[in-house]
Amino acid sequence: MKKIILSTFLLFLTFIAFAQDYTTPNTGVTWTLDDIAAASPTTITISGSEYTLLGNLTISENDTVIIDSDLTLLIDDAKLVTVFGTFTVNSNAVTITALDENAPYEGFRFEEFSTINISNATIEYGGGLRVLTETFSIDGCTLTNNVSGATTSAVIQLSRGLPQITNNTISFNENPAIGSAANSAVSAYIFNNMIEGNNQANSNRPQINLGTTLANEPLEIIQNTIIGDPALEQAGGIAIANFVGGNVNVVIDNNIIRGNRYGITMLGINDSAEITNNIIEDNNIQGDPNLGGSGINLNSSTTSEDVIISGNEIRRNLWGITLQGLASANLGDDTNNPGQNVFAENENGGQVYALYNNTANTISAKHNCWIENQQSTEQQVEDVIFHSVDDPTLGEVIFEPFLCGILGVVDNTLENVSFYPNPVKNEINFNNIYSFSTVEIYGVQGNLIVSETISEGQNSLSINLPSGLYFVNFSNDLQNVTKKMVVE
């Protein structure tokens, strides 16, 4: 009996001793995990649909590794997967996790010029994805409970190019969800992700934390839900920072940003952005208006006219929109930006601040609803805007005309203005019973596309536009109303 026990113990020691790292042969092979296990059985072991990686794995420049069947890949403590070639995960359900949840693996390092496509995977209890390549896509995945390892600043840490991050759930990780260095030129497409409770380390970082962009390709953050964890008082929503020069070309559209330290902040120089159609609410968890709490904050060392803010719903933050340094923005004008921002209860110290212009710049902020669900007077709107009237050293905010406050319109009847069909293909129809004289169609960037004179009674307007979201504005000298229109 003792001999059998001793033999088993020696066999176990031999197995551990010979567990080894493996590098694919760099001969143009396309391999599965089974192929690697066959080539190096001490690197990967197999038990049914469960694979265990016991050593560091390197995929060479000319080689491809594909995971195209449902499986679980367990990775041993501190082990790293490095890819110089191609790595593809394309199955219905792949789980990549730690062999021991209390001993996380190092994560993944995707080197420059590698090609990475990951779909439908759960990636957990590792050290994140260090993305040094321009050719990277991750879709339909869940990334949760990851810690510092291959990355120390974000679960998905980007370095260059046009990475695609779509339809994922990224939640409750030690670091922010998505990041890039201040001097990296990254124009990612970040679409339809559920991002919640990241930055569990509770450091002074947001859940999306990005630097400079490519000059001619925008960074696009579109249709994401970004929810904070009330216990993480230091974690913000979205930050774009440019402290080192370079370009900032950003579209932040149709996101829900709720329950963070702040909603959106842009810091540094050369701010250029379209911040449109977002719901930005309750970003007040730290509770200190001297340290954060803005729905949107722009703090720039240069003045730019290229920041468009329109169609946002900004509620119950400590501040609505704050402008600092030399920052400037267009919140609505009579030519290119329809305004249509809605503000409610952005309050601290017993005072509501829909817009705080702490700069010397004159700000155009026309056609906005400054006090939601209230027919306001000019003085009531003035009371929620801080500018030259309150401090002569500051720039003026030009807020007239304003919405939610057109006196003389009985019982908010303008809310009943409508057209049909919506969604629309070729034509819209409407009954002009409010004596509007003009109908205008704007794009989501605030660009005027169509302007037509209309008559009272029944009207038809031909629509010849690409599919997408638009705004239809009906107006006369006394009043106007804007409705969303979807073109199929």
N, C-alpha and C positions, 0 to 999 in steps of 0.2 A: 504494500500500500504506500509506503514512504517513497519507494522508487517511482511509482506512477505520479505522485504529487510532484516530486522533484523534476521529472521529465516534462510535465506540463508547465512548471514554472520556468524551466530553461527555454522551452519553446516560446513562451510569452516574451521572455527577454530577447530572444533572437528576433522575433517579429518586430518589437519596438526598435531594436538596434538597426534594423535594415529598412525602416520606413525612410523614404528619401524624396528629395525634390526631383522634379522632372521638367525637362524642356522638350517640346516637340521638335522633330528632326529638321524643320525648315526646308522641306523638300516639296512643298506644295500639296501636302496631304490634307484631306478633309476628314476629321475624326469626330467620333462621339466619345462620351465618357467610357463606354465599353472598350473602345479601341485603346484609349490611354491605359485603362486597367489591364488590358492584355499586354501592352508594351511595358508597363511598370506596375505590377501587382502590389508593390509596397507603397505606391503613391496613392492609388485609388483602389478601394475594396468595394465589393458589390454584394448586397443581400436583397434579392428581389428587386423592388423599385427604389431601394435605398442605397445611395452611393456615399462613401466616406472618403474625403480628401485628407490624407495624413501628412502630405508634404507640400511645399510651395510648388505651384504650377505656373509655367511660363509657356505661352503660345507664341511661337516664332513668327517672324515677319511674313513668311510666305505660306503659313499654315492657317487652317480654319478649324475651329471646334464648334460643333452644333449640338445643342440640346433640343431635340424635337419630339420627345416623348414625355409623358407625365412622370415625374420622379421627385425624390427628395435628395438634395445634395447636402450632406453634413460636412462641415469644414472644421478641422482641428484648431486648437488654440493658436492664435498669432500667425496662422498660415495666410499667404497672400497669393492671389491669382493675378498675374501680369500678362497683358495682351499687347503684342506688337503686330499681330496679324488680324484675323477676323474672329469675332466671338458672337454667336447668334443663339438666342433662346427664343424658340417659337413653338410652343405647345399650349395646351389648355390650362395646365396647372403644374407649375414647377415651384418647389420651395427650396430656397437656398438659405441655410441656417447654420448655427454653430453646433458642433458636436456636443458641447456643453454650454448652455445659455449663460452660465457664470464665467465662461472663459471665451470671450468673443474672438472670432477670426479677424485677421488684419483687414480684409476687404478686397476690393478690386482696383487695379491700376491699369487704365487704358492709355497706352502710350500714343504719342503723336503719330499720325498716319495710320493708326489701327482703325478698323471698321467694326462698330458695335451696334447691334440691334437686339433689344431685349423686350419681349412681350409676355404678358400674362404670368409673371413670376412674383412670388413673395420673397423679398430679400430682408432678412432680419438678423439681429444679434451679431452683426459684423461691424467692420470699420469704415463702411461707406464706399462710394464710387468716386475715384479720382479720375476725372475725364480730361486727359491732355490732348485728345484727338478732336478734329473738326467734324468727324463723321460719327455721330452718336444719336441714337434714338432709344427712348424707353417709353412703352405704351401699355396701359392696362395693368400696371404692376402695383404691388403694395410694398412700401418700404417702412418698416417700423422697428423700434427698439434697437436702432443702430447707435454706435458710440464712436469716439475718436479712434482712428486707426490709419488706414490709407489716406483718409482726409481728417483734418482737425477743425475745419471751418464750416462744413455743410455736408449733409448726407450725399448730395450730388454736387460735387465741386467741379466747376467748369473752367476752361482755360482759353478757348478760342472758338471762332467759327459760328456755325448755325445749328447748334444742337436742338433736338426735338424732344420735348418732355410733355407727354399728352396722356390724359385720362387715367392718371395714377392716384393712389392714396398714399400720402406721405405724412406720417403721424407719429408723435411721441418719441422722437429721436433726440439724442443728447445734444446735437448741433442743429443749426438751421436746416431747412429742407433743401434749398437750392442756393448756391453761392458762386461767386467768381471773385478773383483778386481785383484790387483797385486798378491795376495797370493791364488787365486782360481785356482784349477787344472781343466781347461775346454778344452776339445778337440771337439769343435763344428764342424759340417758340414754345411758350409755356401755356398750355391750353387745357382747360377742363379738368384740372386736378383738385382733389380734396386735400387740403393742407391744414393740419390741426395739431396744436400742442407741441410743436417742435421747439428746439432750444431748451430742452429740459435742464440743461446746465444753468439756465437762467442768467446767462451773460448778457451784456448790453448789445444784443444783435437781433435783427428781425428774422422772420421765417423765410422770406426771400431777400437775399442780401447780395446785390450785384454791383459791379463796377462799370467801366466804360464799354462802349459798344462799337460795332463796325460803323463806318461813316455812312454807307449807302443802304444798309439793311437794318431795319428797326429791331430792337428788342421788343418782343410782343408778349405781354402778360394778359391773357384773355380768358374770361369765363371761368376763373378759378374761385373756389371758396376757401378763405384763409381765416381760420378760427383760432383764437388764442386760448390758452389754458389760464384760468383765473389765478392759479398759484404762481405763474411765471410773470412777475410784475416788470421784468426787464425786457421781455420779448415783444418786438414790434411786428408790424404786418409786412410792408414792402419798403425796402430802402434801395435807392440808386445813388451811388456816390462817385464823384469824379474830383479827386484831389491832386491828380498827377498830370492833368492834361489829357488830350484825346477827345473822343466824341461821346456824346450822349444823345441817342436817338431812340425814343421809347414810346410805345403805345401801351397804355394800361386801360383796358376796356372791359366793361361788363363783369367785373368781379364782385364778390361779396367779401368784405373785409370787416370782421366783427370780433370784439372782445380782446384786442391786443393792447399793448402800451400806447401805440399810435397806429394810424392807418397806413398812409403813404408819406414817405419823405424823400426829397431829392436834395442832395448836398453837393457843394463844390461849384465847378465852373461849367459854362456852356450848356446849361440846361435846355433841352429841347424835348418836348413831350406832348402827347395827347392823352389826357386823363379824362375819360369819358364813360358815362353810363354805369358807374360803379355805385354799389350800396356800401356806405362806409359808416358803421354804427358802433357805438358803445366801446370805442377804443380809449378806455379811460382807466384800465385796471391798476396802473401805478398810483393814480390819484393826485399827482403833483404837477400842477400846470407849469411850473418852472422847468420841468424836466421832460415833458412830453404831453401826450394826449391830443395832438392835432389829428383831425380827419385827414387833411392834406397839409404838409409843410414843405415850403420851398425856401432853402437857405443857400443863396448863391453869392459868389464873389464877382460875378459879372451880370450885366443886365441883358436879358434876352426876351424878345417879343414872341418867341416860338413855343411857349408853353400854353396850350389850349386846355381849358377846364370847362367841360359842359356835360349836362345831362346826369350829373351825380346826385345821389341822395345821401346827405351828410347829417347824421342825427346822433345826439347824445354823446358826442365826444367832449373832451374838456374845451377844445377849440374847434371851430369849423375848419376854416382855411387860415393858415398863418404864413405870412411872407416876411423874410428876414434878409439882412445884408443888402445886396443889390438885386435881389430876386424880383422878377416881374412875371405877370401872367395875364392872359386874356380870359376873363370869365364870361364874356358875352359882349357882342358889339352889333352894329347895324349892317355888317357886310358878310363876315365869314363864320362867325360863331353865334349860334342861336341862344347861348346861355342855358336856360332850363335847369340849372342847379337848384336843388331843394334843400333848405336848411331847417333844422328843428332842434331846440334844446341843447345846443352846444354851449355848455355853461361851466364856469368855475368861479368861486368866490361870490356867488350870488349874482353874477353878471353873465349875460348871454353874449358870446362872440361868434357870430356867423363868419365874419371875415375880419382879421386883424392885419392891417397893412403897416407893418413895422419897418417900412422903407420910405425913401424919398420919391419913389416912382408913382406916377399917376396910373391908376388901374381902371381899365374898362370892365364893368361888371353889370351889363344890362340884361334884362329879360330873365332875371332869376326870381325864385320864390324864397324870400328871406325868412318868413315865418310861416311854416307849413300849416295849412288848414285855417288860415286866418286872413280875413280881408283887412289889410293893414293900411295905415296912413304913412305918408312920407316920414314923419317923425318916428313912428314905430320902427320902420326899417332903419332909419338913421341910428336908432338906439342899439342895434345889434351889429353895427359896423364901426370899427375903430380905425380912424384915419385922420386927415388934416383938421377936421372939425374938432377932434378931441385933443390933438397935439399938433401945433402949427409947423413943427419940424418934419412932419410926415407928409407923404403924398396923398392926393385926393383919390377917393373911390367914387367913380361915376356909376351910380346904381339905378338911375332912372332911364327908361321905364322899367318897372318891376312887375312881376307876376304875383299871384296870390294876394294882390292888393290893388286891383283896379276898382276904384270907387265908382258907384253908380250901376254896377252889374248886380242885379237882384238875385238873391238866393243861389249864387254861384252857377247860374244857368249855363255859363260857358263850358262847364264840365260835360254838358250834354252834346256838345259839338261832336259830330262823328262823320265818317264816310264809309263807303262799302264798295267792293268787298275788301277785306283785310284779313289774311294776306291777299295781295293783288298780283295780277299777271299783266294786264294790258291797259286797265282803265279804272279810275275811281269815280264815284258818284257821291254827291252831297247836296243837301238842301240848305242854301245860304239864307237862314232866317234872322241872322244877327247883323246884316248889312256890312259884312266884310267886303273889302275892296280888292284884296290881294291874297293869293295863295302861293306859298313858297315851299320848296322841298330842299332839305339840307341832308348832306351825308353825315356819317357819324363823326367825321373830323371837323364838322362845322362848316364845310364848304357849301356855298349856295349852288344848287344844281339847276333848279327851275324856278322861275318867277312869272306868274300869270295874273292878269287882271280878271276879276270875276264879277258876276252880276248877282242880284238878289234872286232867290228861288232856286230851282233845280239847275245844277251844273255838272258837267263831266270833264275830266282831265285825263288825257292820254298819258300812259306811263310806259316809258321805254328805257328801263334801267336794269343793270345787272342785279342778280339776286342779292338780298341783304337787308339790313336795317336802315331806315331813313326816318327823318322827321318832317312832318307836314305842318306848316305854320299858317294859320288864318289870321288876318289882321286888317284893321282900319286905323284911323287917326286916334281912336280912343282906347282900343282894346286889342288883344291878340291872344291866341291860344295855340298850343302845339301838341300834336298827337304823333305817336309812333306809327310807322308804316313798315310792313314786311313785304318785300317783293319776292315772289317765288321764282 
